[in-house]
C-alpha cells in the first residue's frame, strides 16, 4: 500500500509536459462484489449480504473502458457502501475520481474500503512506475422500486407436489431461500376417512428442492370432521420459518421440537411482535421475539358498525410487514384473507371481496383496522378468490387466486386500500395449473408455484 501511495504522489506531481501515457500495459483484469449493505424493511437499519459472482457477474469492457454488473443488484442495496474487489494487471494500482470534481483523481483504491457508487465513477489505473495509465468508468447497477414487466423463466418441476390433491399451498421467502408448505389428501375408500400429509420444502435456486419437514404417518381425519379440519399455516419471522399444524407450533431451528398453540393460524411478525388468528377469527399477538415460548393474547381490533363476523379473516391467510420509511423502528402490518363463505352466510355483505386488516406497529398500542371493502370505490377492491396468495413486491402488494383466477395479478401501491390489474405485471403465458397457485417474492425474484402441475416459474423484473 505504501509503494502504491508513493507512486500516486509521483504521478500527481508530474508536470503538464510529463503527463502519464495511456497504455494497455495496465488495466483491471477481474472484479467481484464483496459484502454489501441492504436497507432493511423489518426494523433494523440494514443487513449485509455477499452477491454470488455467478448470479451477479461484473463485466469489464476494455475497449469502451466500462465496468458494470449486467444483472442489477437487489432493491434497497445501499450504493454508498459498496465493497468491490478489483484485480490489476502488472502490479498497477487504482485511483478513484472525486465525487465532487470531475476528472480529479484523489482517492487511492483499497480492496478493504467501502466505496460510494451512488453514480457512475471513474477509476484511473496507473502503472507501478507511474508512467502509464488507463481509465475505466464503474457503474454499480441496483434495481429500482418501480413496477415494470416481468421476465419469466421455467424452472424444474417440483415433483414433491406434482399430481397431489392439495388443500394447502403456501409460499414464503426467507433471505435467499424460498419455502413452500404443501398439504395433500387421499381418501380411504373403505370407510371414507381422509389421510392428510404435509411437507415443508426449500429451494435456493428454484430448481432443486429439499424436504425440511415431512411428518409420518399422515394424520387420519374422519370424513365427518374434515369440513372443520384446520389447515396448516406457515410464517416467516426473524429469519426463521414457523409451522402451525394439528395444534403444534414448530420452528425451523428444530423441526422435531414443538409447543402447543391454541390458534387457528399463524401469520408472521415485525420486531418483537408475532401475530396469529384464534378460533373466533380474532387477531392475537405474542411479544418478546420468540413465539415458541411466548403466550398469545388478544390484540385490539377496531369496533365499527361495519365490522361484523363476516369481516374477519377466516382462510387463505397472507401477512405482509414492512418498516415505515419515515421511521424504520415502526412497522406496517397487513393481513389479506378470505371471509367465511358457506350456506349460512353466502349472502353476507361484500362476501365477494377479500378481507384486509392493517395496523401500525409501535410501542404505543394501535388498533387493527379494516381497510376493505373500499366503500367509495367498488371497482378498485380485491375480489374474493379461492386460495388467495399475496406477497410484497416493488413497494406494493401483488395478489393472485387459484384457478380460474390464475391469469392475472392484482396490484396495490397503497398497501391494500385500492387494487388494479396491470398488463405490465404479466403472468407466464405457459402457466398450466388448473388448481391453486402460490406466489412469493424476495428482493430479486418472484416465484410462482402451480399446485397440481408442480410447475415452478421464476420472474425477474425488466427495466
N, C-alpha and C positions, 0 to 999 in steps of 0.2 A: 504493500500500500504506500509506503514511504517513497519508493522509487517512482511509482505512478504519479504521486503528487508532485515530485520534483520535475518530472517530465512535463506535467501540466503547467507548472510555473514557467518552465523553459519555453514551452510553446506559447504561453500567454505573453511572454516578454519579447518575442521576436518582433523586429521592426516590420513596417509595411512592405519593405522590399525583400523581406525574408519570410514571406508567408509560407505556411505549411502546404506542401504539394499534395493534391488529391491523388490517391493511389489505390489499386486493387490489392496491394500487398497487405492491407489492413482490412478488417471487417468483423462482422458478427456472424458466427457460424451456427449458433443454436440459441433458442430462447424458450423458457418454460416458466409457468407461474408457480410461485411458492404459496405460502399461506395467505389467504385473502380474508378480508373482513366483510360481513354482510349485515346490514341493519336488520335487527330482529323485529318480528311482529308480535312476539309473545312476551313482552315485558322488559327483557334486558336490552342494553343499548346495541350490542352487536354480538354475532357469533363468528367463528372462524371456520374456514374450510380450505382444502387444497384441491384445486381442479385437476382431474386426470389429464395427462398430456394426450391421451387417446381421444378423450371427449372434447377437449378444448386445446387443440394444437395451435401453435403460433407459427405463422408463415413468415418467411424472410424473402423479400423480393429485392435482390441485389441490383437489378437493372434500374428499377424505379426508386430504390432506396427507401423501401417501406417495410415495416414490421407490424403485423396485426394478427388478431385471432378471428378467423372467418366465422366461427360459431360464438355468438355473443355470450358473455358470462351471465349468470342468473341475475334477475332483478334484485335490487337493493344491495348489490355488491358496491362497496364504498370505493370510488375511483381514486380518492386522495390517499389511500393506504394500500398500495399495491406492492407486493413483493415479487420482483421479477429477476429471474436468474439468466444472465447472458454469458455466452462463451465467446471469447475474442480470438482472432487469428494472429499468429506470430507474436504473441506476447504484447499485443496492443491493449489499450485501455480506453474507457469511455468518459466523456464529459457531457452532462445534460444541459440543455438550453434552459435559460431562466424563464419562469412562468410569466414574469412581468415585462421582460425586454426581449424582443425577437432577435435571434442570431447572437445572443450573448450567452456564451457557454461558461458557466461558473461553478457547477456542482459536479464533483467527481463521482462517478458511479461506483457503488459498492454493493455487492450481492446481498448484504445483510440489511441494507436500508429499505424502509418502506418509502415508496415514491408516489408523487402526485401525478396522475394521468387523467385529471378531470377534463383535459382536452388533449388532442394530439400534440406530441412533444418531440423535438429533435434530440438526437444524441450524436455527438461527434466522436468517432473512433480515431485515436491518434497512435502512431507507431511508437515503439519504445524509445527510439532516438529523437522523437519529436519532429521528424522531417516530413512525414506523410499523414494524411487523414482521409476520412470518408464519413459522410453524413447519412443518417437514417432518420425517418420520422416514425415514431412508435405510436400506434393508435390502439388503445385498450377499449374494446367494444363491450358494452353492457346492455342487456335487454332493457328497454323502456317499459313503462307500465300501461301503455295503451293497448286496447284490444284490436287485433287485426286477424287476418285469416290464419288458418291452421294447416300445417303440412303433416299429413298422417302417414305413419309407417306401420305396416302389418308385421307384428311380431310372431313368435312361435305360439302355437295353440297351447293353452293351459289344459293339459289332459286331465288334471285332477278334478276339474268341474265339467268337462265336456260330457254332454249326454245325461247329466244329472237332473233330476226333478228338484229344482231349488226352491226353497221357501224364503231364503235369506241370501242376499249378495251385497256385501258392503266393501268399499274400497277406501283406504286411507294412505296418506304418505307420511313418512317419518324421516326427516332429513333426506338422504338419498335413497332410502329403501321404500318399497311400496308393498302394502299388505292388503290381502283380500280375506274376508270372512265369508265362507260359504256353508250353508246348511241345506241338506237334501233329505228327501224322504223316500221310503219304499213301503209298500203295503203287504202285510201278511194276508194272503188270500183265504187262508183257513179260518181266520177269526176277525179280520178287518183291522187288527192292530197296526199301528204305524211306527216304523223304525226311523228315528231321526239321527243323522250323523252330521258332525260339524268338522270343519277344517279351518285353520288359520294358515294362510300361505304367504310367502315372502319372495320378492324379487328385487334385484338391484339394477337389472338391465332390461326387464320386460320379456326376456327370452327364457331364462332359466328360473324355475320355481323350486323352493324348498318348503317342506311342511314344518311349520313351527309348533303346531298343536293339533292333535287329532285323537280325541279320547275314544277308546274302545272298551266294551262293546257299545253299539248305538243305544240311545235311550228309547225305551218302548213306551208308546203313548196309546192308550185305548182310544178307539175311534171316536167315542162319545166325548172325550176330553180334548180332542185335537183342536176344535174351534177356539178354545180358550188357552191353548198352549202358547206360552210367551216365547217369542222368537229370541235367539241370542243377539246381543248387541256388542259392538266393539268401539273403542275410543282411543285416541292418542292424547297423551298428556305428559309433559316434561320429558320428551324423547323416549317414552315407553308406551307399549301397547297394552290396553286393558280389555278384558273379555268378561262379559256377564252371561252366564248360561246355567240354567237349572238352579237358580238361586245362589250360585257361587261366583265370586269375583276373583279373577286371576290376572296376573301381570307377566309381561314378557321377561322380567327378571328371573322368574322361576315358574314355569307353566304348571308344574306339578303341585305347587302350593296354592291354597285358595282360602278365602274367608267368606262367611255367609253374608249375603247382601239382599235385603228385602226391598228391591226395586224392580220396576218393570223394564227399565232400560237405563244404560249409562250413555252419556252424551260426549263429554270432554271437559276441558278446563282452561283456565287462564290464571297465571301467577299462583296463588295459594288456594284457588277455588276450583272444585271439581263438581260437575253437575250430573244429575240423573232425574228420572221420572218415576213416580211411585204408581201404585195400582189405581189410585184415584186420578191419574193423569196430571198430577200437580208436580211442580219442579222442586227438587231437593238439592242441597248443597253439602259438600264435605270440605272442611278447611284444614290447613296445615300442610298441604303438599303431598300427602300420602293416602290415597283412598283406601289402601289395604288395611290401614289401622284406624282411620278416622270414622266418626259417626256421621250419618247423613241426617240433616234436619230440614224442615220446610223452609223454602226461600220465598220471599214476598212476591206476589203477583198482583197486578192491578185489579181492582174490582170496579167494573163499569157495567152499565146495563147490557151492553152487547157482548160481555164476556160470560159465556154460558159453558155448560159441559161440552157442547159441540164445538167450542172454540179452543179446546185443549188438545195438546199433541197426543196422538193415540198410536201411530205406527209410522214406519218408514222414516225414522229419525235421522236428521242431519244436523251437525253442530259446527259452527264456524266462529273462531275467536281471533281477534287481531288487536294490536295496541293502537291507541289513538295517536295520530300524527302530532296533535297539539301537546300531548303529554303521554309519552310511552309507558309510564308507570300505570296508566289507566287503560282499561280494555273495553272492547265492544264484543258482546256475545250474541249470537243469533241461532235460534232453533228453527229449522224448517222441517215440517212433518205433515202427515195427513190426519184428518179427523176420522173418528169412527164413522163407518157407513154400513149400516145393516138394516134389517127390516124395521127396527124400532125408531130409527131417526133418519131415514133416507130423505125425508122432506125437510130436514133441518136447514135453517138459513145458511146459504153460502157453503153447503156441503160439497159443492163442485169446485171449491177453491182450496188451495193448500193453506195450512195454518202456519204463521210465522210469529215468533215471540223474540223480543230482543231486550237487552239491558246494557247499561254502562256499568262496568265493574270497577269499583273504587272501594277504599276503606270505609267510606260513608255509604251505608246500605242504600241500594236503589231497587225499585220495583222492576220486575219483568213486565213488559208492555206488549200488548197485542198490536202488531203492525200490519196485519192483513185481516180482513179484506180492505182494500182501498175504497172507501165508501164513495168518494167523489170521482172515481175513475175506474169503472168496472172492466175497461178494456186493457188495463195495464197490471192486472193481478196475475199471480202464478196459479195456474189451474191445478186442480187435484188430479194427480197422475199416480196410478198404482206403481209401487216400487220407486217412489221419488228418490233421486240421488242428486246431491249438490256438493259443490266444493268452491272454495275461494279461488279466484283467478283474476289476474290483471286488475287489481284494485276494485274488484267487484265479486259477484257470485254468478256461477253458471249452474243450471239445473237441467235435468233430463228425466223422463219417466220410462217405465217399461213399455213393451210393445202394446199398442201401436204408436206410442209417443216417443219412439226412438229415432225419429227422423229430424229432429231439430232441438237445438239448445235454447233455453230461456236465459236471458242475461239481465242482471240488475246492477246498476252503477251507484245506487244509493242504499246499499246494504239491505235489500229486501223490500223496500217500500213500493217501488214500481218495477215492472218487468217488461221486456220486449224480446222479440226474436230478431236476430241479426244475421243476414246472409253471410257476413264475413266470418262468423263463428260457425264454421261448417262441420257437418257430420261426415265421417268417411263414407263415400258412396257405396263401398262394397260391404258395409256392415250387414250381417246376415241374421243376427239374433232375432228370434220371434218371441222372446220372453223378456225377462228383466235384464237391464244392463246396470253397471255400476261405474261411477266416474270418480277420479281422484286426481289431484294435481300437486306438484311441488313447484319450485321457482323456475324450472326449465321445461317440464313436460306435463301434458295431460294424459292420463291413462284411461282407456275405455275398455271395459271387460264385458263380453257377451255371455249371458248365463248359460243357455242351453248349448251354445256352439263352442264355448271355451276360447273364443277368439279374443286376441289382445291387440289393441291399437294404441300407438303412442303418437301423440300430437305435439308439434312444436310450432310456436308462432313464427309467422313470416313477417318481416319488416321491410 
